[in-house]
Amino acid sequence: MILALDLGSTSFKAAVFDRRLHQVGEGNAPVRHRYGSGGRVELDVAVAEAALLAAIRQARTGEIEAVAITS
């Protein structure tokens, strides 16, 4: 199984594919940002981790053999 992660700006998405590249699971979790002075945008590590784990839990089916990440 391949776990594909898309760490986007509004949500983290996960999808699991079998050896024939058929999608067998998916997950999606929103992320919240904090906006600071000077146009600064911050993402709390705990929020990011929780979103990532939620998306993976929703998507996970079977043994993961490889991980692909994009942002």
HTML snippet that shows the backbone in 3Dmol.js (N, CA, C, O; Angstrom):
<script src="https://3Dmol.org/build/3Dmol-min.js"></script>
<div id="view" style="width:600px;height:400px;position:relative"></div>
<script>
const pdb = `
ATOM      1  N   MET A   1       0.834  -1.168   0.000  1.00  0.00           N
ATOM      2  CA  MET A   1       0.000   0.000   0.000  1.00  0.00           C
ATOM      3  C   MET A   1       0.891   1.248   0.000  1.00  0.00           C
ATOM      4  O   MET A   1       1.967   1.268   0.598  1.00  0.00           O
ATOM      5  N   ILE A   2       0.417   2.269  -0.678  1.00  0.00           N
ATOM      6  CA  ILE A   2       1.116   3.547  -0.755  1.00  0.00           C
ATOM      7  C   ILE A   2       0.245   4.598  -0.080  1.00  0.00           C
ATOM      8  O   ILE A   2      -0.937   4.729  -0.396  1.00  0.00           O
ATOM      9  N   LEU A   3       0.825   5.340   0.842  1.00  0.00           N
ATOM     10  CA  LEU A   3       0.146   6.448   1.495  1.00  0.00           C
ATOM     11  C   LEU A   3       0.610   7.738   0.829  1.00  0.00           C
ATOM     12  O   LEU A   3       1.795   8.071   0.870  1.00  0.00           O
ATOM     13  N   ALA A   4      -0.324   8.463   0.215  1.00  0.00           N
ATOM     14  CA  ALA A   4      -0.020   9.745  -0.420  1.00  0.00           C
ATOM     15  C   ALA A   4      -0.575  10.859   0.463  1.00  0.00           C
ATOM     16  O   ALA A   4      -1.744  10.828   0.848  1.00  0.00           O
ATOM     17  N   LEU A   5       0.262  11.838   0.779  1.00  0.00           N
ATOM     18  CA  LEU A   5      -0.135  12.956   1.629  1.00  0.00           C
ATOM     19  C   LEU A   5      -0.013  14.261   0.868  1.00  0.00           C
ATOM     20  O   LEU A   5       1.007  14.520   0.229  1.00  0.00           O
ATOM     21  N   ASP A   6      -1.047  15.081   0.935  1.00  0.00           N
ATOM     22  CA  ASP A   6      -1.035  16.421   0.345  1.00  0.00           C
ATOM     23  C   ASP A   6      -1.211  17.400   1.498  1.00  0.00           C
ATOM     24  O   ASP A   6      -2.303  17.538   2.049  1.00  0.00           O
ATOM     25  N   LEU A   7      -0.134  18.072   1.851  1.00  0.00           N
ATOM     26  CA  LEU A   7      -0.159  19.024   2.963  1.00  0.00           C
ATOM     27  C   LEU A   7      -0.446  20.403   2.395  1.00  0.00           C
ATOM     28  O   LEU A   7       0.462  21.208   2.190  1.00  0.00           O
ATOM     29  N   GLY A   8      -1.713  20.661   2.145  1.00  0.00           N
ATOM     30  CA  GLY A   8      -2.134  21.905   1.516  1.00  0.00           C
ATOM     31  C   GLY A   8      -2.272  23.049   2.496  1.00  0.00           C
ATOM     32  O   GLY A   8      -2.055  22.882   3.697  1.00  0.00           O
ATOM     33  N   SER A   9      -2.630  24.198   1.988  1.00  0.00           N
ATOM     34  CA  SER A   9      -2.727  25.396   2.832  1.00  0.00           C
ATOM     35  C   SER A   9      -4.031  25.477   3.609  1.00  0.00           C
ATOM     36  O   SER A   9      -4.096  26.177   4.619  1.00  0.00           O
ATOM     37  N   THR A  10      -5.075  24.776   3.164  1.00  0.00           N
ATOM     38  CA  THR A  10      -6.355  24.813   3.881  1.00  0.00           C
ATOM     39  C   THR A  10      -6.716  23.480   4.510  1.00  0.00           C
ATOM     40  O   THR A  10      -7.509  23.435   5.450  1.00  0.00           O
ATOM     41  N   SER A  11      -6.143  22.387   4.002  1.00  0.00           N
ATOM     42  CA  SER A  11      -6.402  21.082   4.598  1.00  0.00           C
ATOM     43  C   SER A  11      -5.262  20.126   4.261  1.00  0.00           C
ATOM     44  O   SER A  11      -4.517  20.323   3.301  1.00  0.00           O
ATOM     45  N   PHE A  12      -5.153  19.091   5.079  1.00  0.00           N
ATOM     46  CA  PHE A  12      -4.214  18.010   4.810  1.00  0.00           C
ATOM     47  C   PHE A  12      -5.044  16.842   4.307  1.00  0.00           C
ATOM     48  O   PHE A  12      -6.043  16.469   4.922  1.00  0.00           O
ATOM     49  N   LYS A  13      -4.628  16.269   3.187  1.00  0.00           N
ATOM     50  CA  LYS A  13      -5.358  15.167   2.589  1.00  0.00           C
ATOM     51  C   LYS A  13      -4.461  13.932   2.533  1.00  0.00           C
ATOM     52  O   LYS A  13      -3.248  14.035   2.346  1.00  0.00           O
ATOM     53  N   ALA A  14      -5.076  12.773   2.697  1.00  0.00           N
ATOM     54  CA  ALA A  14      -4.355  11.512   2.620  1.00  0.00           C
ATOM     55  C   ALA A  14      -5.153  10.564   1.733  1.00  0.00           C
ATOM     56  O   ALA A  14      -6.384  10.573   1.739  1.00  0.00           O
ATOM     57  N   ALA A  15      -4.438   9.759   0.982  1.00  0.00           N
ATOM     58  CA  ALA A  15      -5.069   8.722   0.173  1.00  0.00           C
ATOM     59  C   ALA A  15      -4.179   7.484   0.212  1.00  0.00           C
ATOM     60  O   ALA A  15      -2.953   7.590   0.242  1.00  0.00           O
ATOM     61  N   VAL A  16      -4.801   6.323   0.211  1.00  0.00           N
ATOM     62  CA  VAL A  16      -4.067   5.064   0.199  1.00  0.00           C
ATOM     63  C   VAL A  16      -4.389   4.340  -1.104  1.00  0.00           C
ATOM     64  O   VAL A  16      -5.545   4.237  -1.514  1.00  0.00           O
ATOM     65  N   PHE A  17      -3.322   3.839  -1.745  1.00  0.00           N
ATOM     66  CA  PHE A  17      -3.446   3.133  -3.013  1.00  0.00           C
ATOM     67  C   PHE A  17      -2.864   1.738  -2.876  1.00  0.00           C
ATOM     68  O   PHE A  17      -1.873   1.539  -2.173  1.00  0.00           O
ATOM     69  N   ASP A  18      -3.491   0.751  -3.560  1.00  0.00           N
ATOM     70  CA  ASP A  18      -2.960  -0.602  -3.545  1.00  0.00           C
ATOM     71  C   ASP A  18      -1.859  -0.730  -4.598  1.00  0.00           C
ATOM     72  O   ASP A  18      -1.504   0.245  -5.262  1.00  0.00           O
ATOM     73  N   ARG A  19      -1.330  -1.929  -4.741  1.00  0.00           N
ATOM     74  CA  ARG A  19      -0.208  -2.153  -5.683  1.00  0.00           C
ATOM     75  C   ARG A  19      -0.588  -1.875  -7.139  1.00  0.00           C
ATOM     76  O   ARG A  19       0.288  -1.611  -7.963  1.00  0.00           O
ATOM     77  N   ARG A  20      -1.866  -1.930  -7.460  1.00  0.00           N
ATOM     78  CA  ARG A  20      -2.317  -1.627  -8.832  1.00  0.00           C
ATOM     79  C   ARG A  20      -2.719  -0.167  -8.973  1.00  0.00           C
ATOM     80  O   ARG A  20      -3.290   0.231  -9.988  1.00  0.00           O
ATOM     81  N   LEU A  21      -2.420   0.628  -7.955  1.00  0.00           N
ATOM     82  CA  LEU A  21      -2.702   2.059  -7.893  1.00  0.00           C
ATOM     83  C   LEU A  21      -4.188   2.382  -7.886  1.00  0.00           C
ATOM     84  O   LEU A  21      -4.602   3.440  -8.358  1.00  0.00           O
ATOM     85  N   HIS A  22      -4.988   1.467  -7.349  1.00  0.00           N
ATOM     86  CA  HIS A  22      -6.402   1.753  -7.110  1.00  0.00           C
ATOM     87  C   HIS A  22      -6.523   2.394  -5.736  1.00  0.00           C
ATOM     88  O   HIS A  22      -5.950   1.895  -4.766  1.00  0.00           O
ATOM     89  N   GLN A  23      -7.253   3.479  -5.644  1.00  0.00           N
ATOM     90  CA  GLN A  23      -7.436   4.148  -4.365  1.00  0.00           C
ATOM     91  C   GLN A  23      -8.340   3.297  -3.480  1.00  0.00           C
ATOM     92  O   GLN A  23      -9.437   2.914  -3.886  1.00  0.00           O
ATOM     93  N   VAL A  24      -7.870   3.004  -2.264  1.00  0.00           N
ATOM     94  CA  VAL A  24      -8.631   2.163  -1.346  1.00  0.00           C
ATOM     95  C   VAL A  24      -8.984   2.875  -0.042  1.00  0.00           C
ATOM     96  O   VAL A  24      -9.650   2.300   0.819  1.00  0.00           O
ATOM     97  N   GLY A  25      -8.544   4.114   0.107  1.00  0.00           N
ATOM     98  CA  GLY A  25      -8.874   4.883   1.298  1.00  0.00           C
ATOM     99  C   GLY A  25      -8.561   6.344   1.084  1.00  0.00           C
ATOM    100  O   GLY A  25      -7.716   6.695   0.260  1.00  0.00           O
ATOM    101  N   GLU A  26      -9.248   7.204   1.833  1.00  0.00           N
ATOM    102  CA  GLU A  26      -8.970   8.631   1.737  1.00  0.00           C
ATOM    103  C   GLU A  26      -9.357   9.315   3.033  1.00  0.00           C
ATOM    104  O   GLU A  26     -10.204   8.832   3.784  1.00  0.00           O
ATOM    105  N   GLY A  27      -8.722  10.445   3.279  1.00  0.00           N
ATOM    106  CA  GLY A  27      -9.031  11.237   4.466  1.00  0.00           C
ATOM    107  C   GLY A  27      -8.725  12.697   4.207  1.00  0.00           C
ATOM    108  O   GLY A  27      -7.940  13.030   3.319  1.00  0.00           O
ATOM    109  N   ASN A  28      -9.348  13.565   4.985  1.00  0.00           N
ATOM    110  CA  ASN A  28      -9.173  15.005   4.808  1.00  0.00           C
ATOM    111  C   ASN A  28      -9.403  15.670   6.158  1.00  0.00           C
ATOM    112  O   ASN A  28     -10.375  15.362   6.847  1.00  0.00           O
ATOM    113  N   ALA A  29      -8.515  16.576   6.535  1.00  0.00           N
ATOM    114  CA  ALA A  29      -8.670  17.288   7.801  1.00  0.00           C
ATOM    115  C   ALA A  29      -8.260  18.752   7.594  1.00  0.00           C
ATOM    116  O   ALA A  29      -7.186  19.017   7.055  1.00  0.00           O
ATOM    117  N   PRO A  30      -9.096  19.695   8.012  1.00  0.00           N
ATOM    118  CA  PRO A  30      -8.761  21.115   7.840  1.00  0.00           C
ATOM    119  C   PRO A  30      -7.635  21.540   8.771  1.00  0.00           C
ATOM    120  O   PRO A  30      -7.440  20.950   9.834  1.00  0.00           O
ATOM    121  N   VAL A  31      -6.898  22.563   8.368  1.00  0.00           N
ATOM    122  CA  VAL A  31      -5.875  23.164   9.220  1.00  0.00           C
ATOM    123  C   VAL A  31      -6.239  24.628   9.444  1.00  0.00           C
ATOM    124  O   VAL A  31      -6.791  25.288   8.565  1.00  0.00           O
ATOM    125  N   ARG A  32      -5.921  25.117  10.632  1.00  0.00           N
ATOM    126  CA  ARG A  32      -6.205  26.518  10.970  1.00  0.00           C
ATOM    127  C   ARG A  32      -4.886  27.279  11.067  1.00  0.00           C
ATOM    128  O   ARG A  32      -3.896  26.778  11.601  1.00  0.00           O
ATOM    129  N   HIS A  33      -4.898  28.470  10.551  1.00  0.00           N
ATOM    130  CA  HIS A  33      -3.718  29.325  10.570  1.00  0.00           C
ATOM    131  C   HIS A  33      -3.927  30.496  11.517  1.00  0.00           C
ATOM    132  O   HIS A  33      -5.057  30.891  11.805  1.00  0.00           O
ATOM    133  N   ARG A  34      -2.821  31.039  11.993  1.00  0.00           N
ATOM    134  CA  ARG A  34      -2.848  32.287  12.754  1.00  0.00           C
ATOM    135  C   ARG A  34      -2.186  33.342  11.878  1.00  0.00           C
ATOM    136  O   ARG A  34      -1.163  33.093  11.239  1.00  0.00           O
ATOM    137  N   TYR A  35      -2.786  34.514  11.864  1.00  0.00           N
ATOM    138  CA  TYR A  35      -2.253  35.603  11.051  1.00  0.00           C
ATOM    139  C   TYR A  35      -1.657  36.647  11.976  1.00  0.00           C
ATOM    140  O   TYR A  35      -2.331  37.169  12.864  1.00  0.00           O
ATOM    141  N   GLY A  36      -0.375  36.948  11.753  1.00  0.00           N
ATOM    142  CA  GLY A  36       0.336  37.895  12.593  1.00  0.00           C
ATOM    143  C   GLY A  36       0.625  39.187  11.870  1.00  0.00           C
ATOM    144  O   GLY A  36       0.190  39.403  10.739  1.00  0.00           O
ATOM    145  N   SER A  37       1.358  40.030  12.539  1.00  0.00           N
ATOM    146  CA  SER A  37       1.710  41.328  11.963  1.00  0.00           C
ATOM    147  C   SER A  37       2.638  41.157  10.769  1.00  0.00           C
ATOM    148  O   SER A  37       3.363  40.168  10.662  1.00  0.00           O
ATOM    149  N   GLY A  38       2.602  42.123   9.889  1.00  0.00           N
ATOM    150  CA  GLY A  38       3.477  42.109   8.727  1.00  0.00           C
ATOM    151  C   GLY A  38       3.121  41.044   7.701  1.00  0.00           C
ATOM    152  O   GLY A  38       3.950  40.683   6.866  1.00  0.00           O
ATOM    153  N   GLY A  39       1.878  40.531   7.760  1.00  0.00           N
ATOM    154  CA  GLY A  39       1.459  39.521   6.797  1.00  0.00           C
ATOM    155  C   GLY A  39       1.943  38.117   7.116  1.00  0.00           C
ATOM    156  O   GLY A  39       1.828  37.217   6.284  1.00  0.00           O
ATOM    157  N   ARG A  40       2.478  37.922   8.301  1.00  0.00           N
ATOM    158  CA  ARG A  40       3.004  36.619   8.699  1.00  0.00           C
ATOM    159  C   ARG A  40       1.854  35.632   8.918  1.00  0.00           C
ATOM    160  O   ARG A  40       0.826  35.986   9.496  1.00  0.00           O
ATOM    161  N   VAL A  41       2.034  34.406   8.456  1.00  0.00           N
ATOM    162  CA  VAL A  41       1.044  33.334   8.645  1.00  0.00           C
ATOM    163  C   VAL A  41       1.746  32.186   9.364  1.00  0.00           C
ATOM    164  O   VAL A  41       2.814  31.738   8.949  1.00  0.00           O
ATOM    165  N   GLU A  42       1.129  31.721  10.444  1.00  0.00           N
ATOM    166  CA  GLU A  42       1.729  30.647  11.230  1.00  0.00           C
ATOM    167  C   GLU A  42       0.781  29.464  11.313  1.00  0.00           C
ATOM    168  O   GLU A  42      -0.439  29.628  11.292  1.00  0.00           O
ATOM    169  N   LEU A  43       1.346  28.287  11.405  1.00  0.00           N
ATOM    170  CA  LEU A  43       0.594  27.051  11.568  1.00  0.00           C
ATOM    171  C   LEU A  43       1.138  26.366  12.811  1.00  0.00           C
ATOM    172  O   LEU A  43       2.305  25.977  12.851  1.00  0.00           O
ATOM    173  N   ASP A  44       0.296  26.218  13.823  1.00  0.00           N
ATOM    174  CA  ASP A  44       0.688  25.581  15.072  1.00  0.00           C
ATOM    175  C   ASP A  44       1.046  24.119  14.802  1.00  0.00           C
ATOM    176  O   ASP A  44       0.291  23.407  14.139  1.00  0.00           O
ATOM    177  N   VAL A  45       2.187  23.674  15.310  1.00  0.00           N
ATOM    178  CA  VAL A  45       2.651  22.309  15.064  1.00  0.00           C
ATOM    179  C   VAL A  45       1.641  21.279  15.566  1.00  0.00           C
ATOM    180  O   VAL A  45       1.394  20.284  14.886  1.00  0.00           O
ATOM    181  N   ALA A  46       1.055  21.498  16.740  1.00  0.00           N
ATOM    182  CA  ALA A  46       0.081  20.546  17.289  1.00  0.00           C
ATOM    183  C   ALA A  46      -1.156  20.449  16.399  1.00  0.00           C
ATOM    184  O   ALA A  46      -1.703  19.361  16.218  1.00  0.00           O
ATOM    185  N   VAL A  47      -1.599  21.572  15.846  1.00  0.00           N
ATOM    186  CA  VAL A  47      -2.758  21.582  14.941  1.00  0.00           C
ATOM    187  C   VAL A  47      -2.411  20.830  13.657  1.00  0.00           C
ATOM    188  O   VAL A  47      -3.211  20.036  13.161  1.00  0.00           O
ATOM    189  N   ALA A  48      -1.228  21.079  13.127  1.00  0.00           N
ATOM    190  CA  ALA A  48      -0.795  20.404  11.902  1.00  0.00           C
ATOM    191  C   ALA A  48      -0.680  18.901  12.128  1.00  0.00           C
ATOM    192  O   ALA A  48      -1.115  18.111  11.291  1.00  0.00           O
ATOM    193  N   GLU A  49      -0.102  18.507  13.246  1.00  0.00           N
ATOM    194  CA  GLU A  49       0.048  17.085  13.548  1.00  0.00           C
ATOM    195  C   GLU A  49      -1.314  16.409  13.698  1.00  0.00           C
ATOM    196  O   GLU A  49      -1.521  15.312  13.178  1.00  0.00           O
ATOM    197  N   ALA A  50      -2.237  17.049  14.398  1.00  0.00           N
ATOM    198  CA  ALA A  50      -3.572  16.484  14.591  1.00  0.00           C
ATOM    199  C   ALA A  50      -4.296  16.320  13.260  1.00  0.00           C
ATOM    200  O   ALA A  50      -4.949  15.302  13.033  1.00  0.00           O
ATOM    201  N   ALA A  51      -4.187  17.308  12.381  1.00  0.00           N
ATOM    202  CA  ALA A  51      -4.830  17.238  11.062  1.00  0.00           C
ATOM    203  C   ALA A  51      -4.226  16.109  10.231  1.00  0.00           C
ATOM    204  O   ALA A  51      -4.946  15.358   9.573  1.00  0.00           O
ATOM    205  N   LEU A  52      -2.909  15.996  10.266  1.00  0.00           N
ATOM    206  CA  LEU A  52      -2.229  14.953   9.507  1.00  0.00           C
ATOM    207  C   LEU A  52      -2.646  13.568  10.000  1.00  0.00           C
ATOM    208  O   LEU A  52      -2.967  12.695   9.194  1.00  0.00           O
ATOM    209  N   LEU A  53      -2.642  13.362  11.314  1.00  0.00           N
ATOM    210  CA  LEU A  53      -3.012  12.067  11.870  1.00  0.00           C
ATOM    211  C   LEU A  53      -4.475  11.733  11.597  1.00  0.00           C
ATOM    212  O   LEU A  53      -4.807  10.575  11.344  1.00  0.00           O
ATOM    213  N   ALA A  54      -5.348  12.731  11.644  1.00  0.00           N
ATOM    214  CA  ALA A  54      -6.770  12.503  11.351  1.00  0.00           C
ATOM    215  C   ALA A  54      -6.950  12.057   9.903  1.00  0.00           C
ATOM    216  O   ALA A  54      -7.700  11.119   9.630  1.00  0.00           O
ATOM    217  N   ALA A  55      -6.272  12.720   8.982  1.00  0.00           N
ATOM    218  CA  ALA A  55      -6.378  12.352   7.571  1.00  0.00           C
ATOM    219  C   ALA A  55      -5.840  10.943   7.341  1.00  0.00           C
ATOM    220  O   ALA A  55      -6.434  10.169   6.591  1.00  0.00           O
ATOM    221  N   ILE A  56      -4.720  10.604   7.980  1.00  0.00           N
ATOM    222  CA  ILE A  56      -4.134   9.270   7.820  1.00  0.00           C
ATOM    223  C   ILE A  56      -5.068   8.208   8.404  1.00  0.00           C
ATOM    224  O   ILE A  56      -5.281   7.163   7.789  1.00  0.00           O
ATOM    225  N   ARG A  57      -5.623   8.473   9.590  1.00  0.00           N
ATOM    226  CA  ARG A  57      -6.536   7.500  10.213  1.00  0.00           C
ATOM    227  C   ARG A  57      -7.745   7.229   9.319  1.00  0.00           C
ATOM    228  O   ARG A  57      -8.185   6.085   9.204  1.00  0.00           O
ATOM    229  N   GLN A  58      -8.279   8.267   8.689  1.00  0.00           N
ATOM    230  CA  GLN A  58      -9.435   8.099   7.806  1.00  0.00           C
ATOM    231  C   GLN A  58      -9.069   7.263   6.584  1.00  0.00           C
ATOM    232  O   GLN A  58      -9.873   6.462   6.108  1.00  0.00           O
ATOM    233  N   ALA A  59      -7.853   7.454   6.082  1.00  0.00           N
ATOM    234  CA  ALA A  59      -7.449   6.821   4.828  1.00  0.00           C
ATOM    235  C   ALA A  59      -6.896   5.413   5.009  1.00  0.00           C
ATOM    236  O   ALA A  59      -7.004   4.581   4.108  1.00  0.00           O
ATOM    237  N   ARG A  60      -6.319   5.149   6.141  1.00  0.00           N
ATOM    238  CA  ARG A  60      -5.525   3.941   6.323  1.00  0.00           C
ATOM    239  C   ARG A  60      -6.332   2.657   6.195  1.00  0.00           C
ATOM    240  O   ARG A  60      -7.363   2.474   6.843  1.00  0.00           O
ATOM    241  N   THR A  61      -5.834   1.781   5.346  1.00  0.00           N
ATOM    242  CA  THR A  61      -6.379   0.437   5.195  1.00  0.00           C
ATOM    243  C   THR A  61      -5.200  -0.465   4.878  1.00  0.00           C
ATOM    244  O   THR A  61      -4.597  -0.320   3.815  1.00  0.00           O
ATOM    245  N   GLY A  62      -4.859  -1.368   5.739  1.00  0.00           N
ATOM    246  CA  GLY A  62      -3.768  -2.304   5.478  1.00  0.00           C
ATOM    247  C   GLY A  62      -2.399  -1.739   5.809  1.00  0.00           C
ATOM    248  O   GLY A  62      -2.268  -0.666   6.397  1.00  0.00           O
ATOM    249  N   GLU A  63      -1.379  -2.500   5.410  1.00  0.00           N
ATOM    250  CA  GLU A  63       0.020  -2.157   5.688  1.00  0.00           C
ATOM    251  C   GLU A  63       0.541  -1.131   4.695  1.00  0.00           C
ATOM    252  O   GLU A  63       0.415  -1.310   3.483  1.00  0.00           O
ATOM    253  N   ILE A  64       1.121  -0.066   5.205  1.00  0.00           N
ATOM    254  CA  ILE A  64       1.717   0.961   4.357  1.00  0.00           C
ATOM    255  C   ILE A  64       3.159   0.574   4.047  1.00  0.00           C
ATOM    256  O   ILE A  64       3.940   0.298   4.957  1.00  0.00           O
ATOM    257  N   GLU A  65       3.511   0.553   2.763  1.00  0.00           N
ATOM    258  CA  GLU A  65       4.853   0.182   2.338  1.00  0.00           C
ATOM    259  C   GLU A  65       5.663   1.369   1.858  1.00  0.00           C
ATOM    260  O   GLU A  65       6.893   1.321   1.841  1.00  0.00           O
ATOM    261  N   ALA A  66       4.977   2.440   1.467  1.00  0.00           N
ATOM    262  CA  ALA A  66       5.672   3.620   0.954  1.00  0.00           C
ATOM    263  C   ALA A  66       4.831   4.854   1.250  1.00  0.00           C
ATOM    264  O   ALA A  66       3.609   4.773   1.380  1.00  0.00           O
ATOM    265  N   VAL A  67       5.505   6.003   1.355  1.00  0.00           N
ATOM    266  CA  VAL A  67       4.820   7.271   1.607  1.00  0.00           C
ATOM    267  C   VAL A  67       5.298   8.279   0.572  1.00  0.00           C
ATOM    268  O   VAL A  67       6.495   8.398   0.308  1.00  0.00           O
ATOM    269  N   ALA A  68       4.339   9.008  -0.014  1.00  0.00           N
ATOM    270  CA  ALA A  68       4.642  10.100  -0.934  1.00  0.00           C
ATOM    271  C   ALA A  68       4.033  11.369  -0.352  1.00  0.00           C
ATOM    272  O   ALA A  68       2.873  11.372   0.058  1.00  0.00           O
ATOM    273  N   ILE A  69       4.820  12.452  -0.317  1.00  0.00           N
ATOM    274  CA  ILE A  69       4.362  13.704   0.296  1.00  0.00           C
ATOM    275  C   ILE A  69       4.504  14.848  -0.694  1.00  0.00           C
ATOM    276  O   ILE A  69       5.510  14.966  -1.394  1.00  0.00           O
ATOM    277  N   THR A  70       3.478  15.689  -0.737  1.00  0.00           N
ATOM    278  CA  THR A  70       3.536  16.914  -1.531  1.00  0.00           C
ATOM    279  C   THR A  70       2.948  18.047  -0.690  1.00  0.00           C
ATOM    280  O   THR A  70       2.162  17.816   0.228  1.00  0.00           O
ATOM    281  N   SER A  71       3.334  19.243  -1.016  1.00  0.00           N
ATOM    282  CA  SER A  71       2.828  20.393  -0.290  1.00  0.00           C
ATOM    283  C   SER A  71       2.505  21.503  -1.267  1.00  0.00           C
ATOM    284  O   SER A  71       2.060  22.575  -0.858  1.00  0.00           O
TER     285      SER A  71
END
`;
const viewer = $3Dmol.createViewer("view");
viewer.addModel(pdb, "pdb");
viewer.setStyle({}, {cartoon: {color: "spectrum"}});
viewer.zoomTo();
viewer.render();
</script>
